[in-house]
Amino acid sequence: MLPLFCCLVVVVVGGAVVVAVVVVVVVLLVVEVIVIVVVAVVVVAAAAAATTTDSRISSQQSLLFSPMKNSNHINQKIISV
């Protein structure tokens, strides 16, 4: 009777260990997916912010430099006349 009880204990403990390992692996996979998604969202947000900033800077630069371009164009016409 004792060997049967020992076998039962080994099977139950072994099953519990297998279940625990499976749970740990699944939790780690879920955490990895969450981390990947968060990093992807942060990278996309940073890229969008950089693009928006670049477009704002370029539009401001074009506004700043367009009078100079126009004045140069006018000066060239005056000089050519």
Stockholm file with secondary structure:
# STOCKHOLM 1.0

chainA/1-81         MLPLFCCLVVVVVGGAVVVAVVVVVVVLLVVEVIVIVVVAVVVVAAAAAATTTDSRISSQQSLLFSPMKNSNHINQKIISV
#=GR chainA/1-81 SS CHHHHHHHHHHHHHHHHHHHHHHHHHHHHHHHHHHHHHHHHHHHHHHHHHHHHHHHHHHHHHHHHHHHHHHHHHHHHHHHC
#=GC SS_cons        CHHHHHHHHHHHHHHHHHHHHHHHHHHHHHHHHHHHHHHHHHHHHHHHHHHHHHHHHHHHHHHHHHHHHHHHHHHHHHHHC
//
